[in-house]
Amino acid sequence: MTNPTQPIKDLKKVQAFLKKTGLTPGQAAGLAATGAATRTPRTTRTERIRNVDWSAGMTRSAVTAPPRPLASLEARDVTAWFGDHKVLDRVSLTMPAGQVTSLIGPSGCGKSTFLRTLNRMHEQVRSARFAGSVLLDGRDIYDPGTKVTQARTHIGMVFQRPNPFPAMSIYDNVVSGLKLEGIRVSRSEKDDLVEKNLLRAGLWKEVRNRLAEPGGSLSGGQQQRLCIARALAVDPRVLLMDEPCSALDPTSTRVIEETMTELQKEVTIVIVTHNMQQAQRVSQQCAFFLASQGTPGGIVEYGDTEAMFGAPQDERTRDYVDGRFG
């Protein structure tokens, strides 16, 4: 490295030195005069963390994690069976990165089955079969070289009814996914993960002094947010939500919806809902599923949520969103 205590006569060398060190010409001249340093000054990791304004709500784990691009999800010709019964037929859908996509339609049209194919949960049913592909940022999660656990780490799920481990502490509920995924972290890193993800799920302020209490001691809405924090702890790129508010009161539903709005800045979200008002409130894209007269489920219409509810292109969509059936 160039020594600032030595005279630099070549202009190009001077410019390269200033660019590499980040010093102004005056600072470089001062160093040369005093011989105070021969290396580029660096800020240590500890100093960077100490300089963060923690009162702004940022956690230590957030400081060290670099930002990453949001992920898109695309289903191509997805077909699903339970035994000999075909429940979905060649469904294709693009779920844009950083947006909430809602799946609506009457019961039995294949919405939840489709959602489960997006992270291979469909495979848990012994008689289930699948055809087609699901691309996460262009890579097929059904590729033979992709492990099921890997797919589910990148694409998490929150179920219809809150399902925390009731006897496990709130703290241990949040980090339980790490053990299941074989992720090893230190105790201090776990502390950071618990705080960070309870904050992301909108639950930290309510439980920060109750982390040792069992997850089953929380209210229904709090339990669902705990499940969201647990899903987020393994750092998924996409979050699937299967009617997450169907068992909750209006106040808890509002909190969950506010949480989704905040989370879409960090993860892509796909939600199944029977609540038309909720679909309008939280989603930017919407897909209407329908299965009629014993035929497999499929998408009737897909597009911008506002347009889907305000000016649907298909008469069946209009009848459904207007409450004429379903």
C-alpha positions in Angstrom: 0.0 0.0 0.0 1.1 3.6 -0.7 2.7 5.2 2.4 1.2 8.7 3.0 4.5 9.7 4.7 6.3 9.5 1.3 5.9 12.3 -1.3 3.6 11.4 -4.1 4.5 13.1 -7.4 2.4 11.2 -9.8 -1.1 12.7 -10.1 -2.7 9.3 -10.9 -1.2 7.7 -7.8 -2.5 10.6 -5.7 -6.0 10.2 -7.1 -5.9 6.4 -6.6 -4.6 6.9 -3.0 -7.4 9.3 -2.1 -10.1 7.1 -3.7 -8.8 4.0 -1.8 -8.5 5.7 1.6 -11.5 8.0 1.4 -9.4 10.9 2.6 -9.6 14.5 1.4 -6.4 16.0 0.0 -6.1 18.1 3.2 -6.4 15.0 5.4 -3.8 13.1 3.3 -1.4 16.1 3.6 -1.9 16.1 7.4 -1.1 12.4 7.6 2.0 12.9 5.5 3.2 15.7 7.7 2.7 13.8 10.9 3.3 10.2 9.7 0.2 9.4 11.8 -0.9 6.4 9.8 0.0 4.0 7.0 -3.3 2.2 6.6 -6.8 3.1 5.7 -8.8 3.8 8.8 -11.5 1.2 9.4 -14.6 1.0 11.6 -14.8 -2.2 13.5 -18.0 -4.3 13.6 -18.4 -3.4 17.3 -18.1 0.3 16.6 -20.7 0.1 13.8 -23.2 -1.6 16.1 -22.5 0.9 18.9 -23.2 3.8 16.5 -26.7 2.5 15.7 -29.6 4.4 17.2 -31.3 1.5 18.9 -34.2 3.7 20.1 -35.4 3.7 16.5 -36.4 0.1 16.9 -33.5 -1.6 15.0 -32.1 -4.8 16.4 -28.5 -5.9 16.4 -29.3 -8.8 14.0 -30.8 -6.3 11.6 -27.4 -4.3 11.5 -25.4 -7.3 10.3 -27.9 -8.6 7.8 -27.4 -7.0 4.3 -30.5 -6.2 2.4 -31.6 -8.7 -0.2 -33.8 -8.5 -3.3 -37.4 -9.5 -2.7 -38.5 -12.9 -4.3 -41.1 -13.6 -6.9 -43.0 -16.8 -7.0 -44.5 -18.4 -10.1 -46.7 -21.4 -10.5 -46.8 -23.1 -13.9 -49.4 -25.6 -15.0 -49.9 -26.8 -11.4 -52.1 -29.9 -11.3 -52.9 -31.7 -8.0 -54.7 -34.9 -7.1 -55.8 -36.7 -3.9 -55.9 -40.3 -5.0 -57.8 -40.3 -8.3 -59.6 -37.1 -7.5 -58.1 -34.1 -9.5 -58.6 -30.9 -7.4 -56.5 -28.5 -9.5 -56.0 -28.4 -13.3 -53.1 -26.6 -14.9 -53.1 -23.5 -12.7 -50.6 -20.8 -13.6 -50.1 -17.7 -11.5 -47.3 -15.2 -11.0 -47.0 -13.7 -7.5 -44.9 -10.5 -7.8 -42.0 -9.8 -5.5 -42.8 -7.5 -2.5 -46.5 -7.7 -3.0 -49.5 -9.4 -1.3 -51.4 -11.7 -3.6 -54.8 -12.8 -2.3 -56.5 -16.1 -3.4 -60.3 -15.9 -3.2 -63.2 -18.1 -4.1 -65.8 -20.4 -2.6 -65.0 -23.3 -0.4 -63.8 -26.4 -2.3 -62.3 -24.6 -5.3 -58.7 -25.6 -4.5 -57.3 -22.4 -3.0 -55.7 -24.0 0.1 -54.5 -26.9 -1.9 -52.9 -24.6 -4.4 -51.3 -22.6 -1.5 -49.8 -25.9 -0.1 -48.3 -26.8 -3.4 -46.3 -23.6 -3.3 -44.0 -25.0 -0.6 -44.6 -28.7 -1.1 -46.8 -29.1 2.0 -49.2 -30.9 -0.4 -46.7 -33.8 -0.3 -47.6 -34.5 3.4 -50.8 -36.2 2.3 -50.0 -39.8 1.4 -52.4 -40.0 -1.6 -51.4 -36.6 -3.0 -49.8 -36.2 -6.4 -48.5 -33.1 -8.2 -47.6 -32.1 -11.7 -46.2 -28.8 -12.9 -43.6 -26.5 -11.4 -43.2 -23.7 -8.8 -40.4 -21.3 -9.5 -38.8 -19.2 -6.7 -36.9 -16.5 -8.5 -36.7 -18.8 -11.5 -35.7 -22.0 -9.8 -38.1 -24.9 -9.5 -38.6 -26.0 -5.9 -39.8 -29.4 -7.2 -36.4 -30.0 -8.9 -35.0 -33.3 -7.8 -31.9 -31.6 -6.5 -34.0 -29.3 -4.1 -34.6 -30.7 -0.7 -38.1 -30.3 0.8 -36.7 -28.7 3.9 -34.9 -26.2 1.8 -38.1 -25.3 -0.1 -40.0 -24.8 3.2 -37.2 -22.7 4.7 -37.4 -20.2 1.8 -41.2 -20.4 1.6 -42.8 -20.4 5.1 -46.4 -20.9 6.1 -48.9 -19.7 8.7 -52.0 -21.8 9.1 -55.7 -21.1 9.6 -55.7 -21.8 13.3 -52.8 -20.6 15.6 -50.6 -23.6 16.4 -47.8 -22.6 18.7 -46.3 -25.3 20.9 -48.5 -24.7 24.0 -46.1 -25.8 26.7 -43.0 -24.3 25.1 -42.1 -20.8 26.2 -42.7 -17.8 23.9 -39.0 -17.5 23.4 -38.5 -21.1 22.5 -41.5 -21.0 20.1 -39.9 -18.3 18.1 -36.5 -20.1 17.7 -38.0 -23.7 17.4 -37.8 -23.5 13.6 -34.0 -23.1 13.8 -33.6 -26.5 15.3 -36.0 -28.2 12.9 -34.0 -26.6 10.0 -30.6 -27.6 11.5 -29.6 -23.9 11.9 -27.1 -23.4 14.7 -26.7 -20.0 16.3 -25.3 -18.6 19.6 -27.4 -17.6 22.5 -26.9 -13.9 21.8 -27.9 -14.4 18.2 -31.1 -16.2 19.4 -31.8 -13.3 21.6 -31.5 -11.0 18.6 -33.7 -13.2 16.5 -36.4 -13.4 19.1 -36.6 -9.6 19.5 -36.3 -8.9 15.8 -39.1 -11.3 14.7 -41.5 -10.5 17.5 -41.0 -6.9 16.4 -41.7 -7.9 12.8 -44.8 -9.8 13.9 -46.1 -6.8 16.0 -45.9 -8.7 19.3 -42.7 -7.6 21.0 -44.1 -4.8 23.1 -46.9 -7.1 24.5 -44.6 -10.0 25.5 -41.1 -8.6 26.0 -41.4 -9.2 29.8 -43.2 -12.6 29.4 -40.8 -14.5 27.1 -40.4 -17.4 29.6 -44.2 -17.9 29.8 -45.8 -20.7 27.7 -47.0 -19.9 24.2 -50.4 -21.3 25.1 -50.9 -18.6 27.7 -51.4 -16.0 24.9 -54.7 -14.9 23.4 -55.7 -16.3 20.0 -54.6 -13.2 18.1 -51.3 -13.1 20.0 -50.7 -16.8 19.3 -51.2 -16.2 15.6 -48.6 -13.4 15.7 -46.3 -15.8 17.6 -46.7 -18.3 14.7 -45.9 -15.5 12.3 -42.7 -14.7 14.3 -41.8 -18.4 14.3 -42.2 -18.6 10.5 -40.1 -15.4 10.0 -37.3 -16.6 12.3 -35.8 -18.9 9.6 -35.7 -15.9 7.3 -38.1 -17.0 4.5 -38.3 -15.1 1.2 -42.0 -15.9 0.8 -44.8 -16.2 3.4 -47.9 -18.2 2.7 -50.9 -17.5 4.9 -54.0 -19.8 4.9 -56.9 -17.8 6.2 -54.8 -16.5 9.1 -57.6 -14.4 10.6 -60.6 -16.7 10.2 -60.6 -17.7 13.9 -59.8 -14.2 15.3 -61.9 -11.3 16.6 -62.0 -8.0 14.6 -59.3 -6.3 16.7 -56.8 -9.2 16.3 -57.7 -9.3 12.6 -56.8 -5.6 12.2 -53.4 -6.1 13.9 -52.6 -9.1 11.7 -53.5 -7.1 8.6 -51.3 -4.2 9.8 -48.5 -6.8 10.3 -48.9 -8.0 6.7 -48.7 -4.5 5.4 -45.3 -4.0 7.2 -44.0 -7.4 6.3 -44.5 -7.1 2.5 -41.5 -4.6 2.6 -39.4 -7.7 3.4 -41.2 -10.8 2.2 -43.6 -11.7 -0.6 -46.9 -12.8 0.8 -49.7 -15.0 -0.6 -52.9 -15.2 1.4 -56.0 -17.3 1.1 -59.1 -15.5 2.4 -62.9 -15.7 2.3 -63.1 -12.2 3.6 -63.6 -10.0 0.5 -63.0 -6.8 2.4 -59.7 -8.2 3.8 -58.6 -9.1 0.2 -59.2 -5.5 -0.8 -57.4 -4.1 2.3 -54.2 -6.1 2.2 -53.5 -7.3 -1.3 -52.3 -5.7 -4.5 -52.9 -8.7 -6.7 -55.9 -11.1 -6.6 -56.8 -14.4 -8.1 -60.3 -15.8 -8.2 -60.6 -19.6 -8.1 -63.6 -21.6 -9.0 -64.6 -25.2 -9.3 -68.1 -26.1 -10.6 -70.1 -29.2 -11.4 -67.4 -31.6 -10.2 -64.6 -30.1 -12.3 -61.1 -29.4 -10.9 -60.4 -25.9 -9.5 -58.8 -23.3 -11.6 -58.3 -19.5 -11.9 -61.2 -17.6 -13.5 -59.6 -14.2 -13.3 -56.4 -12.7 -12.0 -55.1 -9.1 -11.8 -54.9 -5.9 -9.9 -57.0 -6.2 -6.7 -58.7 -2.8 -7.2 -59.6 -3.6 -10.8 -60.8 -7.1 -9.9 -63.3 -5.7 -7.4 -64.1 -2.5 -9.2 -64.4 -3.7 -12.8 -64.0 -7.5 -13.1 -63.7 -8.9 -16.7 -65.6 -12.2 -16.0 -69.3 -12.3 -15.0 -68.6 -15.1 -12.6 -66.0 -12.9 -10.8 -68.5 -10.0 -10.6 -71.2 -12.3 -9.1 -68.8 -13.7 -6.5 -67.3 -10.4 -5.3 -70.8 -8.9 -5.2 -71.9 -11.7 -2.9 -74.3 -13.4 -5.3 -72.9 -16.8 -4.5 -70.2 -18.4 -2.3 
